[in-house]
Amino acid sequence: MTAQTAPAHISDREITDPRQYLCDRHNAMPGSLQDYDCPVCKNKGWIYRLADGAEVARRCPCMDVRESIRRMKRSGLYNKLNVQTFDAFHAVEPWQQTLLRKAKQYAERHDRPGFFLGGQQGSGKTHLCTAVCAALLRQGLSVQYFVWETDVKEILNRSGISDREEHDRRMRPLLESAVLYLDDFLRKPNPTQSERSVAFDVINRRYNDGKITLVTSEHSIDELMNTDEAVASRIREMCGAAYCMSIAPDRRKNYRLHGKP
């Protein structure tokens, strides 16, 4: 009687550990999710592994990136990612060259939790922060884009007891996302106490957690100090001297009036 041998097309691993073999096969299969190419889950959104001898699926971290992209699409920022790039920033004047250099440096190192650009309208603040966001997305970080004037109203409209769950759901990505971009932050000269409370909750949480926070504002950091010192001082500390920049008022710096940034 001769010994039985396994068919040539079946590997030793399949024989000795068939459940792990199935996990590996499922992980190797390509998926069909769009917008971001994930080398981990192969664009399926799930990663398979063994737990207590059973095959289980866990959510791939790339789903946070995909949710960030969906939010940016809804806000309109996503369409700007391939337009408002570092290469497209028109840096002729020394102050423009400084902003561009600092933004590129931050995108590469993000060695402080904060990056702030404030001051003169139309000076390219949103352009540069958008370019930073694109660089961080390419590095696999999830980015939440929050237009202050518009989105804070949605949060405050759901501050009642009956809307508490929705309020918390909208706040959660602002508090927990790897990267948060606050655009036109505290734009109104006299924000309400409720708006200031949301600003403090977001900035203070991210300050304590050391999470990356990009902020643009029409106000300089000193002007924000006059609006809310507790919020502005935390932003300043998060950025350090290297990444806390304010452009002095000067209409000649407004590219909307005189050309592209």
Buried (B, 14 or more C-beta within 10 A) or exposed (E): EEEEEEEEEEEEEBEEBEEBBBBBEBBEEEEEBEBBEBEEBBBBBBBBBEEEEEEEBEEBBBBBBBBBBEBBEEBEBBEBBEEBBBEEBEBEEEBBEEBBEBBBBBBEEBEBBBBBBBBBBBBBBBBBBBBBBBBBBEEBBBBBBBBBBEBBEEBBEBEEEEBEEBBEEBBEBBBBBBBBBBBBBBBEEEBEEEBBBBBBBBBBBBBEEEBBBBBBBBBBBEBBBEBBEEBBBBBBEBBEEEBBBBBEEEEEBBBEEEEEB
